[in-house]
């Protein structure tokens, strides 16, 4: 069916082409053609071919005339071919005006029903530029039917994939399955965003670009770590707080000891990480973590059952030194005061300065103080070495599992399992030693206080010219004696508790026999029975201990007391159960127990007048304290 027509010139010949598109609802008539020909001034022409063509009502091209005068506008029309190619025929105008425009072409494409097709704009513009120059008539492909399609781009690192989406131009939309096949062809198989494909399946927006797939990034491994199981950085240092929220600034938690085998460090190995996957499905390797440097130092070892656990190989104080954990068997501090608080250590302690009043050094090994003990306390499992001595102020207490060795001691309380050795003076102190007490300097003096030793008390001078009251006791191990006294106190209390519990138990027993007991009293009756049986067992054990201690005390050596130069009045001597007050000055005197008396042996005495006349230095009653 003819719907429209075009008048055009080609090679100086005028043609009319009848087209199957466009036009009005009414069919094209000869008058329509005639009107257009009159517009270009053409009156004489053969009408029959035109009328015949219109009668067939089929699209065709009719040659009108070769005798052309006037001006003929440029013309263009569409020709659709079987391969879906849309061809544009373009005839140049006759004259230098009325060329075909881009709008004319686009309008013609739309009129022909191909407005949804893809238009080759660049091709059209190129032909328009050469219109009337090279050829008066040209035919070219101006549009085509296109299905929607996507272009796939993969980043160089293969961590992302993009698609450029082109909508259909008169063609079909891509389905999700179509797009997945295209992605698969490009090896994009991982991290595809299916929801984006679903949106694109019906999209009409031109030239959409989007990221369609994303890799899963690898998770790099974590470096190895060290988890300190002790206070390596002093974060817990500070005064201890009691139940009433009072702070004790003498207890700063500065020195925290460990026993052998104590866990110190947990070594956390590095992790290998988790590999990622790129958009093509290939693995992305993870960077493994770095090994941590071993903190193994002196006095430490790895646990036999756990190679990642560092433990103490010896007991002592753990410290972090240059990235290594070391165990110090000897603790050295400048002074013991409010800057350190009390010191408690499982090895040996060296104090370079003083130990201040109210502060305590406690060690399982030896304690050495290179300056004064100025009212402080020392408790040592080994020996105590005091380079300068003690100014005890009546407050210092020293206890040693072995010896106490000092330059001088004043106003202190001392206990040594073995010996107390003093160079210059032991003054106004209560001192006990399991074996001996010796003040050996050329001016070595003992005066004031009480001095007890198991075997020997020896000093250059004992007492003073001022007759200061001084008690010297030997022949009884003071530690055994203290233990005996403690056990006697304990057994006395347990016997009292036993008598009370037994009376109550007997009373409940009588009540039970007579009228029975309530559930509560029955439970009390059973409890009292258990208590009395436990107390009876405890009393028997303590009584045996007391008997053993008494035997040990009986076996103690008789002991002796020596004044290398002088012993003064005011001194009371006790050897085992015998006691003797000194009322005269003796030189180079040695005292022992002979029978019930303390006697002077050797011809060393220089008695005063009262002694020579027999009026002084009488035997005194036994002082068991």
C-alpha positions in Angstrom: 0.0 0.0 0.0 1.3 3.4 -0.9 1.2 5.7 2.1 3.5 8.6 1.0 5.8 9.7 -1.8 9.0 11.7 -2.4 10.1 13.8 -5.4 13.8 13.8 -5.9 16.5 14.3 -8.5 19.2 11.7 -9.5 21.6 12.3 -12.2 19.5 15.2 -13.7 16.4 13.0 -13.8 13.3 13.7 -11.8 11.8 10.8 -10.0 8.8 10.1 -7.8 9.0 7.2 -5.3 5.9 5.8 -3.7 6.5 4.6 -0.2 4.7 2.1 2.0 4.9 4.3 5.2 4.0 7.7 6.4 1.5 9.9 5.0 -2.1 10.5 6.0 -5.0 8.2 6.6 -6.3 8.8 3.0 -4.4 7.1 0.2 -2.1 9.1 -2.0 -3.8 10.5 -5.1 -2.5 11.9 -8.4 -3.5 15.3 -7.2 -1.1 15.0 -4.3 1.7 14.3 -6.7 0.6 17.0 -9.1 0.5 19.6 -6.3 4.1 18.8 -5.3 5.3 19.0 -9.0 3.6 22.3 -9.4 5.5 23.6 -6.4 8.7 23.1 -8.3 7.2 24.6 -11.5 6.7 21.4 -13.4 3.6 21.5 -15.6 4.5 19.3 -18.6 5.2 15.6 -17.9 3.8 12.2 -18.8 1.1 11.6 -16.3 0.3 8.0 -17.3 3.2 6.3 -15.4 2.2 8.1 -12.3 -1.4 7.2 -12.6 -0.6 3.6 -13.4 1.6 3.3 -10.3 -1.1 4.8 -8.1 -3.6 2.4 -9.5 -1.4 -0.6 -8.5 -1.1 0.8 -5.0 2.3 -0.8 -4.7 5.4 1.1 -3.7 7.6 1.9 -6.7 9.8 4.5 -8.4 8.5 6.4 -11.4 10.7 8.4 -13.8 9.0 11.7 -14.5 11.2 13.7 -16.8 14.7 14.6 -17.8 13.8 18.1 -18.6 14.1 19.8 -15.2 13.9 23.4 -14.5 13.6 25.3 -11.2 14.6 24.1 -7.8 14.0 20.6 -6.3 14.4 20.1 -2.6 16.7 17.4 -1.3 14.9 14.2 -0.3 15.4 11.1 1.9 13.5 8.0 2.5 13.8 4.7 4.3 14.3 1.2 2.8 14.1 -1.8 5.1 15.9 -4.9 4.1 15.5 -8.5 5.0 18.6 -8.6 7.2 17.1 -5.9 9.5 19.3 -3.3 8.1 17.6 0.1 7.7 19.0 1.9 4.6 18.6 5.6 4.0 18.3 6.9 0.4 19.4 10.5 0.2 19.1 12.7 -2.9 20.8 16.0 -3.1 18.7 19.1 -4.0 18.7 20.7 -7.4 20.4 23.9 -6.6 22.4 25.1 -3.6 19.5 25.2 -1.1 17.1 22.9 0.7 19.6 20.2 1.6 18.5 17.3 3.7 19.1 17.9 7.5 19.8 15.5 10.4 16.3 16.3 11.7 14.8 15.4 8.3 16.5 12.0 8.5 15.6 11.3 12.1 12.0 12.2 11.4 12.0 9.9 8.4 13.3 7.0 10.5 10.5 7.6 13.0 7.8 7.9 10.3 9.0 4.7 8.8 8.5 3.0 12.2 12.1 2.4 13.1 12.5 5.1 15.8 13.4 2.4 18.4 16.3 1.1 16.3 19.9 2.1 16.9 20.6 5.1 14.7 24.1 5.5 13.3 24.4 9.2 14.0 28.1 9.5 13.1 27.4 7.9 9.7 24.5 10.2 9.0 26.5 13.3 9.9 29.4 12.2 7.7 27.0 11.8 4.7 25.3 15.1 5.4 28.6 16.9 5.3 29.4 15.5 1.9 25.9 16.1 0.6 25.9 17.6 -2.9 29.7 17.4 -3.2 30.7 13.9 -4.2 27.4 12.3 -5.2 24.0 13.7 -5.8 22.4 10.4 -4.7 23.6 8.0 -2.0 22.3 5.1 -0.1 23.7 4.0 3.3 22.8 2.1 6.5 21.4 4.6 9.0 20.0 2.3 11.6 19.7 -1.3 12.7 17.8 -3.5 15.1 19.9 -4.4 18.2 19.2 -6.6 21.1 20.4 -5.5 24.5 23.9 -6.5 25.4 26.6 -6.1 28.0 30.3 -5.5 27.8 32.4 -7.1 30.5 35.6 -5.5 31.9 37.8 -7.1 34.6 40.2 -5.0 36.7 43.8 -5.8 36.3 44.0 -7.2 39.9 40.9 -9.3 39.1 39.2 -8.0 42.3 36.3 -6.3 40.5 34.4 -6.8 37.3 32.3 -4.2 35.5 29.6 -4.3 32.9 28.5 -1.7 30.4 24.9 -2.3 29.7 23.3 -1.3 26.4 19.6 -1.5 26.2 17.8 -3.0 23.2 17.1 -0.8 20.1 14.1 -2.4 18.6 15.4 -5.8 19.7 15.1 -8.2 22.7 16.0 -7.7 26.3 18.8 -9.9 27.8 17.5 -12.3 30.5 19.4 -12.9 33.7 20.5 -16.3 32.3 21.8 -14.6 29.1 23.9 -12.2 31.2 25.2 -15.0 33.4 26.4 -16.8 30.3 28.2 -13.8 29.0 29.9 -13.4 32.4 30.9 -17.0 32.4 32.4 -16.6 28.9 34.6 -13.9 30.4 35.3 -16.2 33.4 33.5 -14.0 35.9 32.2 -16.7 38.3 32.6 -15.3 41.8 31.0 -12.5 43.7 28.4 -11.8 41.1 25.6 -9.5 42.2 22.6 -11.3 41.1 20.2 -8.6 42.2 21.9 -6.1 39.8 21.5 -8.5 36.9 17.8 -8.8 37.8 17.4 -5.0 37.6 19.2 -4.9 34.2 17.0 -7.5 32.7 14.3 -4.9 31.9 16.4 -1.7 32.0 16.0 0.8 29.1 18.4 3.4 30.4 21.3 3.8 27.8 24.9 3.1 28.6 24.7 2.0 32.2 28.0 1.1 33.9 28.2 -0.8 37.2 30.3 -3.0 39.2 28.8 -6.4 38.9 31.2 -8.7 40.8 33.5 -8.2 43.7 36.3 -10.4 45.0 36.5 -11.5 48.7 39.6 -9.9 50.0 42.1 -12.1 51.8 42.4 -11.7 55.6 46.0 -11.3 56.4 47.3 -13.4 59.2 47.9 -11.8 62.6 51.4 -11.4 63.9 52.4 -13.5 66.8 51.8 -11.9 70.2 53.1 -12.2 73.7 50.5 -12.3 76.5 52.3 -11.5 79.8 51.0 -13.5 82.7 52.7 -11.4 85.3 52.9 -7.7 85.8 55.6 -7.0 83.3 55.0 -3.3 83.1 54.2 -2.4 86.7 50.5 -1.7 85.9 49.4 -3.3 89.2 51.8 -1.5 91.4 50.2 0.6 94.1 49.2 0.5 97.7 47.1 -2.4 98.9 43.5 -1.5 100.0 42.1 -3.2 103.1 38.4 -4.1 103.7 37.8 -0.6 105.1 39.2 1.0 101.9 42.3 2.2 103.7 45.5 2.4 101.5 48.7 0.8 102.9 51.5 2.7 101.3 54.0 0.3 102.9 52.6 -2.5 100.7 53.0 -1.3 97.1 53.0 -4.7 95.4 56.3 -3.8 93.7 58.0 -7.1 94.0 55.9 -10.1 92.9 57.8 -13.4 93.2 57.1 -16.6 91.2 57.8 -20.2 92.1 59.5 -22.6 89.8 57.1 -23.8 87.1 55.0 -20.6 87.3 53.6 -19.5 84.0 55.1 -16.2 82.8 54.2 -15.7 79.2 51.8 -17.2 76.7 53.2 -17.0 73.2 50.4 -16.7 70.7 51.6 -18.0 67.3 51.0 -16.0 64.2 48.1 -17.0 62.0 48.3 -17.9 58.3 45.3 -15.8 57.4 42.4 -16.6 55.2 42.8 -16.5 51.4 40.4 -14.5 49.3 38.8 -15.3 45.9 39.0 -13.0 42.9 36.1 -12.6 40.5 37.4 -15.4 38.2 37.3 -17.9 41.1 41.1 -18.0 41.6 42.5 -17.7 45.2 44.0 -14.5 46.4 46.8 -15.6 48.9 46.8 -14.1 52.4 49.9 -12.6 54.0 50.9 -14.8 56.9 51.6 -13.1 60.3 55.2 -12.7 61.6 56.7 -14.8 64.3 57.2 -13.0 67.6 60.7 -12.9 69.0 61.2 -15.4 71.7 61.1 -13.8 75.2 63.1 -16.8 76.6 65.7 -15.4 79.0 67.8 -16.4 82.0 65.9 -18.5 84.5 63.0 -19.4 82.2 62.2 -22.3 80.0 59.4 -23.6 77.8 56.8 -25.8 79.3 57.3 -29.4 78.4 53.6 -29.8 77.8 53.1 -26.6 75.9 55.8 -25.1 73.6 53.9 -21.8 73.6 54.0 -21.3 77.4 57.1 -19.8 79.0 57.5 -20.8 82.6 60.0 -20.0 85.4 62.8 -22.5 85.6 63.8 -21.1 89.0 62.0 -19.2 91.7 62.6 -15.5 91.9 61.5 -12.1 90.6 60.4 -12.0 86.9 61.5 -8.9 85.0 61.2 -7.8 81.3 64.7 -6.8 80.2 65.3 -6.0 76.5 62.4 -8.0 75.4 63.5 -11.0 77.4 62.0 -12.4 80.5 64.6 -13.1 83.2 64.2 -14.4 86.7 66.3 -12.6 89.3 67.5 -14.8 92.1 69.0 -11.8 93.8 66.9 -8.7 94.3 68.8 -5.4 94.7 67.0 -2.2 95.8 68.4 1.2 96.7 66.5 1.6 100.0 63.4 0.3 101.6 61.0 3.1 102.2 57.9 4.6 100.7 59.4 4.4 97.3 59.5 0.6 97.4 57.1 -0.4 100.2 57.8 -3.6 102.0 60.0 -6.1 100.1 59.1 -9.8 99.9 61.4 -12.0 97.8 61.9 -15.7 97.3 65.7 -15.4 96.8 68.4 -13.1 98.3 67.9 -9.4 98.8 70.6 -6.7 98.8 69.6 -3.3 100.1 72.2 -0.6 99.1 70.8 2.0 101.4 68.7 1.9 104.6 65.7 0.1 105.8 63.4 2.7 107.3 61.2 2.5 110.3 58.1 0.4 109.9 59.2 -1.2 106.7 60.0 -4.9 106.4 62.3 -7.0 104.1 61.3 -10.6 103.9 63.4 -13.1 101.9 63.6 -16.8 101.6 67.4 -16.5 101.1 69.9 -14.0 102.6 69.4 -10.3 103.3 72.2 -7.9 103.1 71.9 -4.3 104.1 74.8 -2.1 103.2 73.7 0.9 105.3 71.8 1.1 108.6 68.6 -0.7 109.5 66.9 2.4 110.8 63.9 1.0 112.7 63.1 -1.5 110.0 62.5 -5.2 110.1 64.1 -8.2 108.4 62.9 -11.8 108.1 65.3 -14.1 106.2 65.2 -17.8 105.5 69.0 -17.7 105.3 71.4 -15.3 107.0 71.2 -11.5 107.6 74.3 -9.4 106.9 74.3 -5.8 108.2 77.4 -3.9 107.0 76.7 -0.9 109.2 74.4 -2.2 111.9 71.0 -1.5 113.5 69.5 1.5 115.0 66.4 -0.3 116.1 64.8 2.4 118.3 63.2 -0.4 120.2 61.1 -1.2 117.0 63.3 -3.4 114.8 62.7 -7.1 114.6 65.2 -9.4 112.9 64.7 -13.2 112.3 67.2 -15.4 110.4 67.0 -19.1 109.5 70.8 -19.1 109.8 73.1 -16.4 111.1 72.8 -12.7 111.9 76.1 -10.8 111.3 76.3 -7.1 112.1 78.7 -4.3 112.9 76.6 -3.2 115.9 73.1 -3.8 117.2 71.1 -1.4 119.3 67.5 -1.4 120.4 66.3 -4.4 118.4 64.8 -7.9 118.8 66.8 -10.7 117.1 66.2 -14.4 116.5 68.8 -16.6 114.7 68.5 -20.3 114.2 72.2 -20.6 114.4 74.5 -17.7 115.5 74.5 -14.0 116.1 77.9 -12.5 115.3 78.5 -8.8 116.2 81.7 -6.7 115.8 81.3 -3.7 118.1 78.3 -3.8 120.4 75.0 -5.6 121.2 73.1 -3.0 123.2 69.7 -3.0 124.8 68.4 -5.7 122.6 66.6 -9.0 123.1 68.7 -11.6 121.2 68.4 -15.3 120.8 70.4 -17.8 118.8 70.2 -21.5 118.5 73.9 -22.0 118.9 76.0 -19.0 119.9 76.1 -15.2 120.3 79.6 -13.7 119.8 80.6 -10.0 120.0 84.2 -10.3 119.0 85.6 -6.9 118.4 88.4 -5.4 120.6 85.7 -3.2 122.2 82.9 -5.7 121.6 80.3 -5.2 124.3 77.0 -6.8 125.4 74.9 -4.7 127.8 71.2 -4.2 128.4 68.4 -6.5 127.3 68.3 -10.3 127.3 70.7 -12.5 125.4 69.9 -16.2 124.9 72.0 -18.9 123.1 72.0 -22.6 122.9 75.8 -23.2 123.5 77.8 -20.0 123.9 77.6 -16.3 124.7 81.0 -14.6 124.2 81.9 -11.0 124.3 84.9 -8.8 125.0 82.9 -6.9 127.6 79.7 -8.1 129.2 77.6 -5.4 131.1 79.0 -1.9 131.8 80.5 0.2 134.5 77.1 1.7 135.0 75.8 -1.8 136.1 73.1 -1.8 133.3 70.8 -4.7 133.9 71.8 -7.4 131.4 70.5 -11.1 131.2 72.7 -13.8 129.7 71.2 -17.3 129.2 72.8 -20.3 127.6 72.4 -24.1 127.6 68.8 -24.1 126.4 68.0 -23.7 122.7 65.7 -20.6 122.8 63.8 -21.7 119.7 63.0 -25.1 121.3 62.0 -23.3 124.5 59.7 -20.9 122.6 58.2 -23.9 120.7 57.7 -25.7 124.0 56.0 -22.6 125.5 53.7 -22.2 122.5 52.7 -25.9 122.7 52.0 -25.6 126.4 49.7 -22.6 125.8 47.9 -24.5 123.0 47.4 -27.7 125.0 46.0 -25.7 127.9 43.4 -24.0 125.7 42.4 -27.3 124.0 42.0 -29.0 127.4 39.7 -26.3 128.4 37.7 -26.5 125.2 37.6 -30.3 125.6 36.1 -30.1 129.1 33.4 -27.7 128.0 32.4 -29.8 124.9 32.5 -33.0 126.9 30.2 -31.7 129.6 27.7 -30.5 127.1 27.9 -33.8 125.2 27.4 -35.8 128.4 24.4 -33.6 129.4 22.7 -34.1 126.0 23.4 -37.8 126.3 21.6 -38.0 129.6 18.7 -36.1 128.1 18.6 -38.4 125.1 18.4 -41.5 127.3 15.6 -40.0 129.4 13.2 -38.3 126.9 14.9 -38.2 123.5 16.2 -35.2 121.5 14.7 -32.9 119.0 16.2 -32.9 115.5 18.2 -29.8 116.2 19.6 -31.1 119.5 20.3 -34.5 117.9 22.4 -32.7 115.3 24.2 -30.8 118.1 24.8 -34.0 120.0 26.5 -35.5 117.0 28.5 -32.4 116.4 29.7 -32.3 120.0 30.8 -35.9 119.8 32.9 -35.1 116.7 34.4 -32.0 118.4 35.4 -33.9 121.6 37.0 -36.7 119.5 39.0 -34.2 117.5 40.1 -32.3 120.6 41.1 -35.6 122.3 43.3 -36.5 119.3 44.8 -33.0 119.2 45.7 -33.1 122.9 47.4 -36.4 122.5 49.4 -35.2 119.6 50.5 -32.0 121.4 51.3 -33.9 124.6 53.6 -36.1 122.6 55.3 -33.0 121.0 55.8 -31.4 124.4 57.4 -34.6 125.8 59.8 -34.7 122.7 60.7 -31.0 123.1 61.4 -31.5 126.8 63.7 -34.4 126.0 65.5 -32.3 123.4 66.0 -29.5 125.9 67.5 -32.0 128.4 70.0 -33.1 125.8 71.1 -29.5 125.1 74.8 -28.9 126.0 75.5 -27.2 129.3 76.8 -24.2 127.5 79.1 -21.5 128.8 79.5 -17.7 129.0 82.9 -16.0 128.2 84.0 -12.4 129.0 87.2 -12.1 127.1 88.2 -8.9 129.1 85.6 -7.9 131.6 82.2 -8.8 133.0 80.5 -6.1 135.1 78.0 -6.1 138.0 74.3 -5.8 136.9 74.6 -8.9 134.7 72.6 -12.0 135.5 74.0 -15.3 134.2 71.7 -18.4 133.6 73.1 -21.7 132.4 70.3 -24.2 132.0 68.5 -24.1 135.3 71.2 -22.4 137.3 71.4 -18.7 137.7 74.0 -16.3 139.1 73.9 -12.5 139.4 77.3 -10.8 138.9 78.0 -8.4 141.7 81.8 -8.0 141.1 84.0 -7.2 138.2 85.7 -10.2 136.6 88.3 -10.2 133.9 88.9 -12.9 131.3 86.1 -14.9 133.0 84.5 -18.1 131.8 81.3 -19.4 133.5 79.9 -22.9 133.3 77.2 -24.9 135.2 78.6 -27.2 137.8 75.9 -29.1 139.6 73.2 -26.6 140.6 75.5 -23.6 140.4 77.0 -21.3 137.8 80.7 -21.2 138.6 83.7 -19.3 137.4 86.5 -21.6 136.1 90.2 -20.7 135.8 92.2 -18.2 137.8 91.0 -15.2 135.8 89.0 -13.2 138.3 89.8 -9.9 139.9 87.1 -9.7 142.5 86.3 -6.6 144.4 86.6 -6.3 148.2 83.1 -7.6 148.8 83.8 -10.7 146.7 87.1 -11.4 148.6 85.3 -11.3 151.9 82.6 -13.7 150.6 79.8 -11.1 150.9 78.9 -10.8 147.2 78.2 -12.8 144.0 75.8 -15.2 145.7 73.8 -17.9 144.0 70.5 -16.5 142.7 67.2 -18.3 142.2 66.6 -19.9 138.8 65.1 -17.6 136.2 63.4 -19.8 133.6 62.6 -16.8 131.3 
